[in-house]
Amino acid sequence: MRYVSTRGGMEPAGFRDVLLEGLAPDGGLVVPSEWPTVAPATLARWGTLDYAGLAAEVLARFADPEDAPWLGELCRATYTAGRFGSAEVTPLATLEPGLHLLGLSNGPTLAFKDLAMQLLGALFEGELARRGEVLNVLGATSGDTGSAAEEALRGRAGIRVFMLSPWGRMSEFQRAQMYSVADANVFNIAVEGTFDDCQDIVKALGGDLAFKREHRLGAVNSINWARVCAQVVYYVRGYLAAAPRLGDEVDFCVPSGNFGNALAGWIARRIGVPIGRIAIATNENDVLDEFFRTARYRVRGAAQTLATSSPSMDISRASNFERFVFELLGRDPAALRALWSGPGAAAGFDLSGTPHAAALGRCGIVSGRSTHADRLATIRDQYARDGRILDPHTADGVKVARERRRPGVPMVALETALPAKFAVTIREALGFDPPRPAAFLGLEARPQRFVRVPAEAGSVREILLQHAALPA
């Protein structure tokens, strides 16, 4: 398996060559030079595997043959009942006939990000030890990615973590979960801006090739290819659990702001898993919903990015979206560059009325939108039905899943996080706080360690210059 850049300026590279990277050297994102194909017989065999075995098989499709034993060993060590609450790892629950919920929030930080991030931490440490190198992970989070990355990478040899988060735009639980991490290799940077500002800083520093190479910068955001691969696994698992018969279609609904989670589902469909449609659920920051309805990608600035009660989706520039658009454009790097770096790139682009709009209609992705009132109503409705408490993002997904269901086709909504992380909204919806795992009692009272900076790359560069790990 070889990887190329969406922008066409990178020599083909192997899985281990791109494992530690974020942006490609030309500023694009890495994608496989060609997609693997999963035959029905292979999918049937995958149905007999546990989660660790399935993860090893899926990731092996995106790596070199000699990497398979290593990947298998790390998957077995990562996907355990002790770490994810049960041998199932991602249990499927039925909300009502034909509508299911895939449990993805049983990991150490109570969010779906753990499923990829726990493996990524092990992959990073193993690859760095093989190379005898160090890595400075520079990331941005709208809430859950940061805590999942810090939990996965804290204390690991040869790794330091610099995580940017938008000041005042996360829940109190999310903020405390990140800022209370005391390990010396973790640095929390609170940016006075939005998640998009954080993401722009990461891209600016990652795009400075000389600085990136000198300071050994890597990424854990969904621009990192290995993380996307790891997320493909639970779509395969969800399909195998929900399909009445192998080969029958199953639809999925995924709450999405940065598009990485949705892209993983599209990839599962692309390689041959019989996924019918993927429904994207956005909140009031509905850039993706607008695009899949109109073929217009309208970038919004910080002033237009709303702070909502599903804060992890308060995003107006989806960093992973470039990989999907590359496919939509027929894998044409020149056409991609024209959209992302042309004169009007800052405002977005409009594909309506072009041949690409027809391809968009065939891509298998639909969308929907949920508001604060919608998510409160969905949380109340689900609790009245079966006593289950949905977190606000999952509620957005269940709301859109119900709207986008097709007769006779199972619909699987993807869980985002446990409701304990968003007590204020749960209290507003139900009148009481959600239950909290014992390990997180008193979380907000723990000492917090972070640096607050303005929304500009220079301040973050200075922190990196002071604290980055350098090769011996």
N, C-alpha and C positions, 0 to 999 in steps of 0.2 A: 504494500500500500504506500503510495506516494502522495504528498500534499503540495498544493499550489496556493497562490494567493488570489483572492477575488479580484485584485487589481493588476494581476499579470506580471508583476516585477520580481518574483521570487523563483529561484531554482528549485525544482522538485526536491522534497525532503521526506525523511521517514518519520514514523510516529514518535520515536524517542527524540528526534531532532526538534520537533515542534512541541513536545510535552510541556516544557517549562515556559513556553512563550505566550505572549498576549497577541499584540499586533504583529503581522508579518513585517519584514524589513521595508516594504514599500507602503506601509500604512494600511494595508488591507487585512483581511482575515483569512486564515488557512482553511481550506476545504479539501476533501479527497479528490484526487485527479479523476477518479471514477468511482461510482457507488458500487459496493458489494451487493450481492443478491442472495436472499434467503429463500431456499426452496421449501415447498410445503412439507417435504419429509424431514427437513431440518427443523422446521417449526414444531412439528409433531414431537420430535425427540427433545426439543427444548422444554416441552410441556412436562417432561419427567424429571427435570432438574430442580434443585433447590435454588434459592436466589443467588447464592455465591457462584454456583456452577453456571447459571444462566449469564450472570455478569461477565464471567471469564470468557464464555463463548461469544457473546456480543462484542466485547472489546477486542477479542482476537480478530474479528472481521475487519477491524480498522487499524491493525498493527501488522508487523512483520511476523512470519511464522516462528522465528526464534524467540519472539517475545512472549509466546503463549504460556510457557511454564511459569514465567515470572508473574504475568498477569493473574494466572490461576492462583498462585500462592498468595498474592496480595488480596485478591477477592475473598478467598477463604478466611483470611485473617480479619478482614474488614466487616463482612456482612454476617454477623453473628447475632444470636438471640440476645446475648448479654448487652450488645450495643444498640440493637434496634427493637428490643422488647419482646420479640417472638421469633420462632424459626421462619415464619412467613415473611418477615421483614416489611412487606407492603400488603397487609391484609385487605381484602375486598369486602365491603359491607353493602347491603342492599337498603336503599332509602325507601324505595317503593318498587313495584314490579317494573323491570326494564330500566331502572335508574339506580346506579351504583356509585359508591364513593371509595376511591382507592386511597387507603391510609398511607400517607407519606411522611408523617410527622412524629414518628416514634424514635427518632435518633436523639443524640445527646443535647441538641439545642432546640428541639421541639418544632423543627421546620423541615420542609422537603429538601432544602439545600444540603442537609446532612448526607443524603444518599450519594451525592456525587462528591461532596467535599471530603468526607472521611476517606474515600478511596484516593482522592487527589493528594491528600497529605502523605499517604503511604507511597504513592507513585513518586512524588517529589523527593522525599527523603531517600528512597532507594536509588533513583537516578542520580542525585547529587553525590551520594556515596560512591557510586560507580565511576563518576567523572572526577571525583576529588574536588568538587566545586562548592561554592556557596550561592545562595539565592536571596534576593530582596524582593519579596512579594508586595507589589503595589496594587491595591484594589479599591473599589468604590462600592458602597452598599446603600440600599434604601431601607435596610433593616435587617433581614435575615441572613443575607450572604455574609455580612461581616462577622456575626457571631459564629456561624458555621465554619468559616475559614479560620477564625482565631482558635476555635476549639480543635479543629483538625491539625493545625500547625503549631500550636503552643508547645514550647519545649523541644521541638524537633531540631536535630543537629543540622547546622549549616543554613538555617532559614531564619530570616527576620520578616515580620509582617507589618506593613504600613497601610492601615485601613482608613479610608476617607468616608465620612458619613455626614449627612446634611444636618446641621445644628437645628434642633427644635422641630424636626420633621419625622421623628420616629416615636413609637410608643415608649412610655416610661420603662416598661419591661425590656424592650429591645435595647434601649440606651444603656440601662444598667447591666444587661447581659454582656454587652461589648466592653463598656468602660471599666467594669470591675475585674477584667482579666488582668492578673498581676504578673504574668510571666514576663521575664526581661526581654524576650525576643518579639513582643507584641507592642506596637505603637498605634494608639488611636488618635486620629486627627479629625476634629470636628470643624467642618467647613461652613462658613456663614453664607449659605446658599442652598440650592436644591441638589437632588441627586444628579441631575444632568450636569450641574457645575462640577460636582465631584468626578463624574465620568470624563468630562472634558479635560480636567487636570491630569487624570491618569493617561488619557490618550496623548496629551501634549508631551508629557515626560516620556512615555513609551515610544512616541514617534521621533524623539531625539535619539537617533541611533548611537551616536558617540556616547552620550550620557547613559543610555540603556546598557550598552556593552561594558562600559567602564564600571558601572555600579551593579551589574548583574541583575537587572530588573526582570521579574517574571509576573505572571498574572494568575488570579484564581477566578476572576469574573467570568461570565459565560462567553467572553471572547476567547478563553482558553479552550482549545478543541477537546482535550481529554475530559473536561467537565461535561461538555455537551454529550460526548459518547456515553458517559456513565449515566446520564439522564435517559438515554434511549432505552436502557434496560427496563425501567419500570413501566414503560409503555408496552413492551413485549410481555412482561409479566401480567399487566392489567388485561391485555387482550386475551391471553391464555386462560385467565381466571373468569372472564366475562363472556367469552364466545360460547353460544350453545353447542356449536359443532365447529371443529377446525375448518377454516375457510369461510365461515360466516362473517359478515362485517360487524364491527363494533365501532361506535363513535366515541370520541373523547371531548371533554370540555376542560379547558385549562385557564385559570386566572393568569393574565400576562400583562406585564408592563415593559419588560426589557427583551422579550421575545425568545430568550434562550430555552425556556421550558417548552414553549409551543414548537420551536424549531426541532427539538428532540423528537417530538411526536411526528412531525412531518418527515423526519429522517426515517423513523421506524416504518412509516407508510411507504416511503420511497424505496426502501430496501426489500419490501415484499410482505410485511406484516399486513393482514387484511383489515386495516383501519379504513373505515368509510369516510368520515369527516372529522376534522378537528375544529371545535368551536372555541374561539378566543373570547374570553370575558375580560373587558376592561372596566375600570371605574370611571369617574368623571373626566379623568385625563385619557381621552378616548382616541388618541392618534391612530392606534392600530385598528380599532373598530371603524374609524372613518376611512382608512385605506382599503380595508377589505370590502367595504360597502361601495366606495366611489372610485377606487384606484388612484386616489390622491393622497400623497404623504405630506402632511402639513406640519412642519416643525414649529414648535412653540417655545417661546423664551421663558425665563424664570418667572416673570410676572404673570404668565398665562398658565403656569403649572400649579394646579390647585393642591393644597394640603387637605387630604381626605381622611376618612375613617378606615380606609384600607391603604395605609401609607406605603407599603412595599411596592405598590403599583403607581406611585406618584412620579411618573416618568413620562417625558415627552419626546425623548430621542432614544429609540431602542437600539442598543449597540449591536445586538446580534442580527438585526434585520438585514444587514448587508449580505449575509450569507444566503438568505432566502431570495433577495432581489437578484443576486448573481444567477441563481437557478432560473428565476423568472425571465431573465434577459437572455436565456439560452447559453449561459456561461461565457458571455462576451465581456472580457475585462475592459475593453475600450468603452463599451456602452455603460458599464458600471462606473468607471472613472468619470465619465461625463455627468452622471447623476450625483456622485458624491463629492466631486471637486470642481464641477463646472461653475459658471458665473452665478447661477441661482441655487447652488447646493445648500446654502445656509437656510433657505426658506422651505426646502423640500422639493418634491417633484410631482408631476401629474402624468400618469400613464393612461388615463382615460382617452378613448379614441385612437389608441395605438394597438398594434397586434398583440402587445404584451397584456392588454386588458383581457383578451380572450383566454390567454394562458392563466391569468389570475382566476378566472372563472372555473378553470379545470383543476386547480391546485389542491382541492380538497379542504380548504380552510374557509370557514364562515366565522361570523363574529356577533357579538352583542355587548350591551353596555348596562352597567348597574350603578345606581346612585346610593347615597347615604340612606334615603328612605327605603330603597329596595333591599339593601342588605339588612337593615333592621327588621323589615317585614319577613325576609327569608329566615333569619335567625329565630324569630318568634314562631314562624310556621313550623320549622323543623323541630323545634323544642316541643311544641304542642303535639306533633305527630308521634315522636318516639323518645323524647327526653335527650336527644343528641344536641350538643351545643356546637355550632359551627363558628369558626373564626371569621372575621369580616371578609377576607379575601376568598375563602372557601365559599362563603355565602354568595359572593358575586358569581362564582363559578356555578353553583347549584341553581341560582336564578336563571342564568343564561342557558344552562343545560336543559332545564325544563322547557324553555322557549324553543330550543333548537332540536329537541328530540324528534326522531323519525319513527313512524309506526313500524313495529316489528324489529327495530334495530336497537340492541342494548346501548345505553349511553353511560359512560364512566366519567364522573366528575373527579378531578384531581384535588386532593386535600393540599392546602398550603402550609398551615401551621396549627398548633393547638391554640384554643381560645384563651388560655392563660396569658398569652403574650399581648392580648388586646382587651384588658379588663374594662377600660372605660366604655368602649362600645358595647360590650356584652352587658355591662351594668345598665346602660341606656336601653338596650333592647329587652332585657329580662328582669331587671330590677335587683340583680345580685351578681356578685363576682364569680367568675368561673373557677372551678377547682384548679389547684396548682400542685404539680409534683413536689414531693417533700424536699428534693434537692434545691428547689428554687424559692423556698420560704425565706422571707427577709432579703431577697435579692436587691431590692432598691436601696436598702440601708447599708449595703456594703461599700467600702471606699472605692471611688472611681478615679481612674487615671487617664487623662486625655489632654491634648493641646488644641486650643481653638485658634483658627486662622482665617483670614479673609479668603474669598473665592478667587484665588489667583495662583498660578503654578509656581511662582517664585518662592512663596512661603513654604510650600511642600518640598520644593527642591532643597531648600536650606535644611529642613529636617532630615532629609535623606543624606545630605552631605555630612551631617553630624553623626548619624546613627547607623548608616548602612553597613552591613557586613561586607568585608572586602576579602578577596582571595589571599591566602597566606603567601 
